[in-house]
Amino acid sequence: MLNLQATNLNTLFTQAMDQLMNNPSVIEAAQTPRLLSYNNLLFADSLDFEFDLSHVGFTKTRWARYCHQYIDEDHLSEWLEGLKTISKRGDNLFRSKDAVRRPREHHHGSCWLGVSYRGSPPTLILYSRVAEFPTRAALELTLVHKVGLEITERLELEEPIRLTWFISSLFFSCLHAIPWLARNGILESTYNRKDTVGAFVRHQIDHINRGNVHYGPTKRMAKRLEQFNEGTVKPVPIKNLSLWV
């Protein structure tokens, strides 16, 4: 179980990754290539977030797909406008779209279920059925950052909005972490670790290096790693992204 308090979303992301990779006590289950943690509660004092989604292997089109999967723009706009009229003690919920269930995606339902806001103190609460680090977690943090900017502008807030994030099942993906590990210069050292993290990363890298990769996610990670090594990764700074895609 993770229980973290951070100053902003960058620090929260960094702390979570450090704990998932280096603190075996927070891991409650392991299933190649994932390490799982249950009943997690994460806090941040502000929604400040400076990030580049390419650091976790995403392209700009992935953000657009994510927004279309989870956000009804009309309902989001109505919810944001409605925040102007609720009491400071009210807690107003915006529900995500019910993602289409497929065998390999959203088989058990939407990853995040909703986000609510209360005004005293200004707090955004994100409810997640499951959150994957580092990939989907980066999208979730981008989402709350962007929603926070909208709320700050519409309500003319002068104090930062806090974050409370409930995550029922959190997992660290040793496959999807490969671009992040490479970007941070720790892929080789992680590969050589003599623990579960090292074993899972080694399993994925050795599979990629053998070639003839057909499985979708592994093939995508192999491509991202190749792009990183060739220096052809296209930056996706979140400051250039919008909820309204």
Wavefront OBJ file of the C-alpha trace (Angstrom):
o trace
v 0.000 0.000 0.000
v 1.199 3.466 -0.895
v 0.363 6.421 1.336
v 2.187 9.459 0.010
v 2.143 13.211 0.586
v 3.872 15.476 -1.949
v 4.149 19.169 -2.739
v 3.076 18.826 -6.392
v 2.320 16.213 -9.044
v 5.914 15.885 -10.252
v 7.066 15.039 -6.747
v 4.118 12.689 -6.262
v 4.952 10.809 -9.472
v 8.648 10.589 -8.541
v 7.934 9.390 -4.999
v 5.484 6.756 -6.220
v 7.951 5.413 -8.788
v 10.743 5.299 -6.202
v 8.575 3.366 -3.746
v 7.268 0.917 -6.343
v 10.767 0.168 -7.636
v 12.735 0.197 -4.399
v 10.465 -0.555 -1.430
v 9.345 -4.211 -1.459
v 7.055 -3.594 1.537
v 4.547 -1.661 -0.619
v 4.182 -4.569 -3.070
v 1.403 -7.007 -2.237
v 1.389 -9.195 -5.336
v 3.508 -9.911 -8.404
v 2.382 -11.131 -11.798
v 4.844 -10.880 -14.671
v 5.465 -8.157 -15.712
v 3.568 -6.293 -12.947
v 4.040 -5.513 -9.281
v 0.776 -4.654 -7.534
v -0.185 -2.502 -4.561
v -3.700 -2.260 -3.092
v -5.699 0.420 -1.215
v -3.456 3.339 -2.103
v -3.932 6.953 -1.042
v -1.876 9.738 -2.602
v -1.951 13.454 -1.740
v -0.437 16.567 -3.329
v -0.520 20.151 -2.090
v -0.924 21.514 -5.622
v -1.739 20.349 -9.134
v 1.441 21.840 -10.633
v 2.806 19.414 -13.211
v 5.538 19.828 -15.815
v 5.911 16.659 -17.814
v 6.593 15.228 -21.254
v 4.469 12.208 -22.113
v 7.128 10.926 -24.505
v 9.202 10.124 -21.391
v 6.809 7.251 -20.719
v 6.574 6.203 -24.360
v 3.442 8.107 -25.408
v 2.757 10.099 -28.547
v 0.433 13.088 -28.924
v -2.267 10.870 -30.434
v -2.339 8.781 -27.250
v -3.543 11.802 -25.273
v -6.349 12.459 -27.754
v -7.414 8.819 -27.593
v -7.392 8.932 -23.799
v -9.646 12.004 -23.710
v -12.098 10.450 -26.170
v -12.186 7.245 -24.097
v -12.996 8.905 -20.794
v -14.381 12.411 -21.279
v -17.698 13.632 -22.610
v -16.761 17.237 -23.389
v -20.304 18.595 -23.020
v -20.745 16.961 -19.636
v -17.305 18.136 -18.516
v -18.107 21.720 -19.520
v -21.446 21.563 -17.666
v -19.739 20.155 -14.577
v -17.075 22.866 -14.581
v -19.702 25.597 -14.904
v -21.736 23.985 -12.130
v -18.845 24.397 -9.712
v -19.567 28.122 -9.643
v -22.838 27.543 -7.785
v -22.096 24.770 -5.272
v -21.392 25.545 -1.629
v -17.804 25.360 -0.439
v -18.721 22.269 1.581
v -20.303 20.563 -1.429
v -18.535 17.741 -3.247
v -19.502 17.687 -6.926
v -18.734 14.536 -8.922
v -17.879 14.231 -12.626
v -18.106 10.641 -13.873
v -15.855 9.300 -16.593
v -17.376 7.669 -19.645
v -17.897 3.928 -19.273
v -15.036 2.614 -21.388
v -15.816 -0.032 -23.989
v -14.906 -3.408 -22.524
v -12.578 -5.549 -24.625
v -10.645 -8.744 -23.770
v -7.302 -6.917 -23.558
v -8.518 -3.459 -22.581
v -10.977 -2.328 -19.923
v -12.173 -5.896 -19.487
v -13.091 -5.063 -15.882
v -14.334 -1.513 -16.530
v -12.913 2.009 -16.739
v -9.551 2.602 -15.106
v -10.582 5.852 -13.407
v -14.195 6.240 -12.399
v -14.627 9.909 -11.642
v -13.253 13.124 -10.249
v -14.919 15.378 -7.699
v -14.246 18.887 -6.424
v -14.881 20.634 -3.148
v -14.068 24.223 -2.374
v -12.952 24.332 1.261
v -10.058 23.950 0.897
v -9.966 23.692 -2.918
v -9.470 19.973 -3.488
v -9.751 17.673 -6.487
v -10.434 14.023 -5.676
v -9.644 11.326 -8.259
v -11.151 7.849 -7.897
v -9.313 5.068 -9.727
v -10.248 1.412 -9.991
v -6.731 0.760 -11.225
v -3.712 2.926 -12.080
v -0.640 1.748 -13.952
v 2.727 3.374 -13.283
v 4.437 4.978 -15.033
v 2.247 5.165 -18.147
v -1.460 5.593 -17.393
v -0.592 7.310 -14.125
v 1.095 10.053 -16.163
v -2.133 10.454 -18.154
v -4.216 10.615 -14.969
v -1.938 13.269 -13.493
v -2.100 15.234 -16.745
v -5.879 14.998 -16.583
v -6.178 16.395 -13.043
v -3.603 19.076 -13.854
v -5.657 20.239 -16.839
v -8.950 20.049 -14.931
v -7.342 22.070 -12.148
v -6.339 24.793 -14.591
v -9.927 24.992 -15.849
v -11.307 25.238 -12.302
v -8.752 27.859 -11.275
v -9.659 30.045 -14.249
v -13.426 29.655 -13.990
v -13.598 30.147 -10.209
v -10.825 32.769 -10.173
v -8.994 30.918 -7.432
v -5.941 32.454 -5.821
v -4.843 29.431 -3.800
v -3.607 26.116 -5.190
v -5.947 23.179 -5.637
v -4.942 20.095 -3.694
v -5.182 16.506 -4.918
v -6.473 13.423 -3.148
v -6.118 10.247 -5.224
v -7.774 6.990 -4.189
v -6.376 3.994 -6.104
v -7.903 0.599 -5.398
v -5.307 -1.385 -7.390
v -2.030 0.194 -8.428
v 0.563 -1.624 -10.443
v 4.051 -0.954 -11.673
v 4.521 -2.362 -15.185
v 8.071 -3.516 -15.813
v 7.264 -3.675 -19.548
v 5.714 -0.230 -19.926
v 8.414 1.294 -17.701
v 11.139 0.536 -20.263
v 11.019 3.963 -22.041
v 11.028 5.760 -18.668
v 13.960 3.684 -17.410
v 15.902 4.380 -20.619
v 15.071 8.098 -20.499
v 16.370 8.300 -16.912
v 19.538 6.364 -17.661
v 18.754 3.457 -15.338
v 17.644 0.734 -17.750
v 20.947 -1.149 -17.609
v 21.256 -0.936 -13.817
v 17.642 -2.049 -13.407
v 18.238 -4.938 -15.826
v 21.122 -6.112 -13.623
v 19.221 -5.972 -10.329
v 18.893 -9.258 -8.428
v 15.337 -8.661 -7.255
v 11.850 -9.046 -8.716
v 12.009 -5.698 -10.530
v 15.285 -6.703 -12.177
v 13.979 -10.149 -13.080
v 10.802 -8.770 -14.678
v 12.663 -6.061 -16.638
v 15.265 -8.594 -17.731
v 12.526 -10.935 -18.945
v 11.024 -8.163 -21.106
v 14.318 -6.861 -22.519
v 15.586 -10.360 -23.344
v 12.308 -11.064 -25.153
v 12.696 -7.852 -27.182
v 16.349 -8.601 -27.977
v 15.459 -12.054 -29.316
v 13.416 -10.299 -32.005
v 10.304 -11.533 -33.780
v 8.067 -9.717 -31.281
v 4.400 -9.976 -32.216
v 2.514 -9.092 -29.008
v 1.181 -5.527 -29.257
v 2.445 -3.839 -26.058
v 5.855 -5.530 -26.258
v 6.177 -4.519 -29.896
v 5.311 -0.906 -29.002
v 7.884 -0.842 -26.197
v 10.514 -2.289 -28.539
v 9.762 0.492 -31.012
v 9.921 3.178 -28.307
v 13.263 1.836 -27.084
v 14.602 1.832 -30.650
v 13.455 5.443 -31.117
v 15.123 6.457 -27.872
v 18.410 4.828 -28.889
v 18.228 6.536 -32.298
v 17.316 9.920 -30.814
v 14.085 10.154 -32.830
v 11.589 10.453 -29.968
v 9.142 13.321 -30.539
v 8.510 15.400 -27.399
v 4.932 15.612 -26.049
v 5.049 18.367 -23.389
v 1.745 18.457 -21.540
v 1.708 22.269 -21.603
v 0.776 21.970 -25.296
v -2.131 19.586 -24.678
v -5.783 20.352 -24.040
v -8.806 18.578 -22.588
v -10.808 19.799 -25.554
v -9.448 17.593 -28.349
l 1 2 3 4 5 6 7 8 9 10 11 12 13 14 15 16 17 18 19 20 21 22 23 24 25 26 27 28 29 30 31 32 33 34 35 36 37 38 39 40 41 42 43 44 45 46 47 48 49 50 51 52 53 54 55 56 57 58 59 60 61 62 63 64 65 66 67 68 69 70 71 72 73 74 75 76 77 78 79 80 81 82 83 84 85 86 87 88 89 90 91 92 93 94 95 96 97 98 99 100 101 102 103 104 105 106 107 108 109 110 111 112 113 114 115 116 117 118 119 120 121 122 123 124 125 126 127 128 129 130 131 132 133 134 135 136 137 138 139 140 141 142 143 144 145 146 147 148 149 150 151 152 153 154 155 156 157 158 159 160 161 162 163 164 165 166 167 168 169 170 171 172 173 174 175 176 177 178 179 180 181 182 183 184 185 186 187 188 189 190 191 192 193 194 195 196 197 198 199 200 201 202 203 204 205 206 207 208 209 210 211 212 213 214 215 216 217 218 219 220 221 222 223 224 225 226 227 228 229 230 231 232 233 234 235 236 237 238 239 240 241 242 243 244 245
